[in-house]
Amino acid sequence: MQHFVKVIQGYIANQILHVTWCEFGNKLSSVGNLEEIHRTHAEYLNKAIFRQATILIFTSNLCHFCSVRGLLTEKAASVMNIIHSIFSLILKFRSQLISQSWSFDAGKQMAVHPNFSLMQQSYNTFKYYSHFLFKVVTKLVNRGYQPHLEDFLLRINFNNYYKDN
């Protein structure tokens, strides 16, 4: 789950923030006055934040709103729903984990968690959804839709975890 969150964050940093920052830098080099700087900056913010679909990236106790390029269209609504479901599962798993403490079972000689079976269910559902997302995005890329999603596939499957299953 942590890998998934880090991949999404890396994808956003690389495909959204870096790309729009470079475009902003290029346009900034040709401005001639303060008003043009202001307009160029406003365009940058609009492009980086408001024109994109917004998803939640959950890290520790915080929710960060981030953009995902190209996932605002109707065609990509199902992808956004899958991503939203995955993040909901991650939060559910986290709440199950922190709601109660681990304890040591002297009879079994191991640490046990009262919500372990619920956490297993959440993880298995996460695993199913993340594999499904990989399949859906792979099909989109193979059909030529949103070629920048190839970067996401490379990041999420860097060790062939999804292709092997």
C-alpha positions as CSV (number, residue, x, y, z in Angstrom):
1,M,0.0,0.0,0.0
2,Q,2.8,2.3,0.8
3,H,4.4,1.6,-2.6
4,F,1.1,2.5,-4.3
5,V,0.9,5.8,-2.5
6,K,4.5,6.6,-3.3
7,V,4.0,5.7,-7.0
8,I,1.0,8.0,-7.3
9,Q,3.0,10.8,-5.5
10,G,6.0,10.3,-7.9
11,Y,3.7,10.2,-10.9
12,I,2.1,13.5,-9.9
13,A,5.4,15.1,-9.2
14,N,6.9,14.0,-12.5
15,Q,3.9,14.2,-14.9
16,I,2.1,17.2,-13.4
17,L,4.3,19.4,-11.3
18,H,7.6,19.1,-13.1
19,V,6.0,19.4,-16.6
20,T,4.0,22.4,-15.7
21,W,6.9,24.0,-13.8
22,C,9.1,23.6,-16.9
23,E,6.5,25.2,-19.1
24,F,6.1,28.0,-16.6
25,G,9.9,28.6,-16.6
26,N,10.0,28.7,-20.4
27,K,7.1,31.2,-20.5
28,L,8.6,33.2,-17.7
29,S,11.8,33.8,-19.7
30,S,9.9,35.7,-22.3
31,V,7.8,38.1,-20.1
32,G,8.5,41.8,-20.2
33,N,6.7,43.3,-17.3
34,L,5.2,42.6,-13.9
35,E,1.7,42.2,-15.3
36,E,2.9,39.4,-17.7
37,I,4.6,37.7,-14.8
38,H,1.4,37.7,-12.9
39,R,-0.6,36.4,-15.8
40,T,2.0,33.7,-16.6
41,H,2.0,32.6,-12.9
42,A,-1.8,32.5,-12.8
43,E,-1.8,30.3,-16.0
44,Y,0.7,28.0,-14.3
45,L,-1.4,27.6,-11.2
46,N,-4.5,27.0,-13.3
47,K,-2.8,24.4,-15.4
48,A,-1.1,22.7,-12.4
49,I,-4.2,22.6,-10.1
50,F,-7.5,23.5,-11.6
51,R,-7.6,22.0,-15.1
52,Q,-6.7,18.6,-13.7
53,A,-8.9,16.0,-12.0
54,T,-8.4,16.1,-8.3
55,I,-7.7,13.0,-6.2
56,L,-6.7,12.5,-2.6
57,I,-3.3,11.3,-1.7
58,F,-3.3,10.0,1.8
59,T,-0.1,10.1,3.8
60,S,0.0,9.5,7.5
61,N,-2.7,11.7,9.0
62,L,-2.9,14.2,6.2
63,C,-4.9,14.4,3.0
64,H,-3.3,16.2,0.1
65,F,-5.1,17.2,-3.0
66,C,-3.1,16.5,-6.1
67,S,-3.8,16.6,-9.8
68,V,-3.7,13.7,-12.2
69,R,-3.2,14.8,-15.8
70,G,-5.7,13.5,-18.3
71,L,-8.0,11.7,-15.8
72,L,-10.7,14.4,-15.8
73,T,-12.4,13.1,-19.0
74,E,-15.5,10.9,-19.1
75,K,-13.5,8.1,-20.5
76,A,-11.2,8.1,-17.5
77,A,-13.9,8.4,-14.9
78,S,-13.8,4.6,-14.2
79,V,-10.0,4.9,-13.6
80,M,-10.6,7.7,-11.1
81,N,-13.2,5.6,-9.4
82,I,-10.8,2.7,-9.0
83,I,-8.1,5.1,-7.7
84,H,-10.5,6.6,-5.2
85,S,-11.6,3.1,-4.0
86,I,-8.0,2.1,-3.6
87,F,-7.2,5.1,-1.4
88,S,-10.4,4.4,0.6
89,L,-9.1,0.9,1.2
90,I,-5.8,2.3,2.3
91,L,-7.4,4.6,4.8
92,K,-9.7,1.7,6.0
93,F,-6.6,-0.5,6.6
94,R,-4.9,2.3,8.4
95,S,-7.8,2.9,10.7
96,Q,-8.1,-0.9,11.4
97,L,-4.4,-0.9,12.3
98,I,-4.3,2.0,14.6
99,S,-7.6,1.4,16.3
100,Q,-6.2,-1.2,18.6
101,S,-2.7,-2.1,19.8
102,W,-0.7,-5.2,19.0
103,S,-0.2,-7.6,21.9
104,F,2.0,-10.5,22.6
105,D,0.3,-13.9,22.8
106,A,2.5,-16.0,25.1
107,G,0.8,-19.2,24.0
108,K,1.6,-18.7,20.3
109,Q,4.8,-16.8,21.1
110,M,4.0,-14.1,18.6
111,A,2.5,-10.6,18.3
112,V,-1.2,-10.5,17.5
113,H,-3.6,-7.8,16.5
114,P,-7.4,-7.9,17.3
115,N,-8.2,-6.6,13.8
116,F,-5.8,-8.9,11.9
117,S,-8.6,-10.7,10.0
118,L,-10.2,-7.4,9.0
119,M,-6.8,-6.0,7.9
120,Q,-6.3,-9.1,5.8
121,Q,-9.6,-8.6,4.1
122,S,-8.8,-4.9,3.4
123,Y,-5.4,-5.9,2.1
124,N,-6.8,-8.6,-0.2
125,T,-9.4,-6.1,-1.6
126,F,-6.6,-3.5,-2.1
127,K,-4.6,-6.2,-3.9
128,Y,-7.6,-7.0,-6.2
129,Y,-8.3,-3.3,-7.0
130,S,-4.7,-2.4,-7.6
131,H,-4.3,-5.4,-10.0
132,F,-7.5,-4.4,-11.7
133,L,-6.2,-0.8,-12.0
134,F,-3.0,-2.1,-13.6
135,K,-5.0,-4.1,-16.2
136,V,-7.3,-1.1,-17.0
137,V,-4.4,1.4,-17.4
138,T,-2.4,-1.2,-19.5
139,K,-5.4,-1.5,-21.9
140,L,-5.7,2.3,-22.1
141,V,-2.0,2.7,-22.9
142,N,-2.1,-0.1,-25.5
143,R,-5.0,1.7,-27.2
144,G,-3.0,4.9,-27.4
145,Y,-5.1,6.7,-24.8
146,Q,-3.1,9.1,-22.6
147,P,0.4,7.9,-23.4
148,H,1.9,9.6,-20.3
149,L,0.2,6.8,-18.3
150,E,3.1,4.6,-19.5
151,D,5.1,6.3,-16.8
152,F,2.6,5.3,-14.2
153,L,2.7,1.7,-15.4
154,L,6.5,1.7,-15.3
155,R,6.5,3.1,-11.8
156,I,3.8,0.8,-10.4
157,N,5.2,-2.4,-12.0
158,F,9.0,-1.7,-11.7
159,N,9.5,-5.2,-10.3
160,N,6.9,-7.0,-12.5
161,Y,4.7,-7.6,-9.5
162,Y,1.5,-7.0,-11.5
163,K,2.6,-8.7,-14.8
164,D,3.6,-11.9,-13.0
165,N,0.1,-12.3,-11.5
